[in-house]
């Protein structure tokens, strides 16, 4: 293993261990383990803050466990630790604070594995789809616990439904990428939204309709409040130590990239610069939440960790801030509270549209962010919270609209020039 990759593994193990220790220390190891076990098979559709159901210790322990599982999956399959894999591990870690557990994602992973076998490809070829496809984790417990089944039939429905969803993800993800042409960084979120849409429709048609509910912690534990700023500082410092001045100059190069899929900042620039960018994004996101008085609870930590992860794979301050400004303007114009679940998550998750600002300029990024909030508050009801990456679903639709318009304008401009 190359020295730089060894350093990245040490960093990830340190961050995962620190998160687990924070969970164990918050209210004691016994309470953390009890909460962790309780979370494993509960209804997890959006928005279910695990720090309420399992307590802060249980939620943080689940996040650390799931991140370790994702990292182990990457290592065992011989996949290099790169921008996409870092984004995948951090995303799994973040969403394990509000929706993912080992039990509810295993059927999805099994389905993707079977799809790889059916296609005659190694599982490593679909490893990123498997990691991000765990966004459909709530599907299995919804089928098992929320539509009136019991006993073996409930368990069988959950496992079979999750595996079937995982099986169709690879082909669908590749097809839907063409919808937005790489301008939505959460492409698998769009894919899972489509699967969730049909799953919710089938469940409703069979008499198993679901209702949307919000479980949101308004009094988060101090261990959760300081977790992301701490992780961000460690990432930035690690990047600076890894490359010293090279990280700073590399960060300047990252700011000039569009971020359009696929944009692996570790390969395109350098690992040190990518880590510094990840840390800076985490601090910017944390500063915004603190400034508006938001709650550092499970979902908010989840979005911040996802923001950090994609700092290695498409996002940087220059292409993210215009989108965030657009969501903020939409929130204020339509009179929505800045700290309400929808607006605060949309502002930070909406950075999935950052490549639009990187490719077409900050004004287009602003418009995309403005439209994103309007759409994302509708799309959750389409799939009834079965797709944890609801912002990826809405972001894909927004990116499809905006990129099509901009590409049309650009192509006509080129024709006139000729």
ABEGO torsion letter per residue (X at the ends): XBAAAAAAAAAAAAAAAAAAAAAAAAAEAAAAAAAAAAAABBBABOBBBAAAAAEAAAAAAAAAAAAAAAAAAAAAAGBBBBAAAAAAAAAAAAAAABGBBAAAAAAAAAAAAAAAAAAGBBAAAAAAAAAAAAAAAAAAAAAAAAAGBBEAAAAAAAAAAAAAAAAAAAAAAAAAAAAAGGABABAAAAAAAAAAAAAAAAAAAAGABBBBBBBBBABBBAAAAAAAAAAAAAAAAAAAAAAEAAAAAAAAAAAABAGBOBBBAAAABBAAAAAAAAAAAAAAAAAAAAAAGBBBBAAAAAAAAAAAAAAABGBBAAAAAAAAAAAAAAAAAAGBBAABAAAAAAAAAAAAAAAAAAAAEAAAAAAAAAAAAAAAAAAAAAAGGABABAAAAAAAAAAAAAAAAAAAAAAAAAAAAX
